[in-house]
Amino acid sequence: MKIPFTSIYLIAFLFILSISAKAQDNDYVINNHGDTILCKIKTPAFGGDPRYQPLNAPKDDYTKISIENIKEYYLSDPQVAFRRIYKDSTGKGPNPVFMRPLERGEISIYLEDVSSSYAGAKGPYTVQSAVWFITKNSDTASAIKTAVVGIIKDSRDNRKDVLAELLKDKKGVYDKFIKDDKFKPRDIRNIIHLYNTTPK
């Protein structure tokens, strides 16, 4: 029995689709050369650097995920990525850290998890928060938003000006941002998503 030519194409397409869907179930790292390495990633329970083992590598041959050698890594469970980003808000030059992407596009939002400890009447306590950083066509980011007082030294108006400057090349989006005059996390994410999905 002859198999129709279109059926062969359909079978091949479904096979490729199933392979790519399976690949998304794997952890991966991206090295400095841009190579994507499918792997298993172990994250220590009590801090420390995660480690990865390429698929089909000898057992228990794990390598440290270091800020110097890895640009990005992805955990399939709980489906979260981390990208090497350079903070330019330190006052001492760019400081590379791994951050979680919240919005990716021409303008991207990344989250850096921070812990702040305070002395209280009933003893010390810790506040967990995320600082929002934005980038535009680069890996160097500026802090734009946080819930913890004192982490970002720039004033709210200065940070709004930084975001407005990034939006200027899409006049409709820029005009909306200026007119709405909103700067809550949801508003920032919405305006950046609008920018990323608006053609020039």
Secondary structure as UniProt FT lines:
FT   HELIX           5..23
FT   TURN            24..25
FT   STRAND          27..31
FT   TURN            32..33
FT   STRAND          36..42
FT   TURN            45..46
FT   STRAND          51..54
FT   TURN            55..56
FT   TURN            59..60
FT   STRAND          63..64
FT   TURN            67..69
FT   STRAND          70..75
FT   TURN            76..79
FT   STRAND          80..87
FT   STRAND          95..103
FT   STRAND          107..120
FT   TURN            121..122
FT   STRAND          123..136
FT   STRAND          140..145
FT   TURN            149..150
FT   HELIX           156..167
FT   TURN            168..169
FT   HELIX           171..180
FT   HELIX           185..197
//
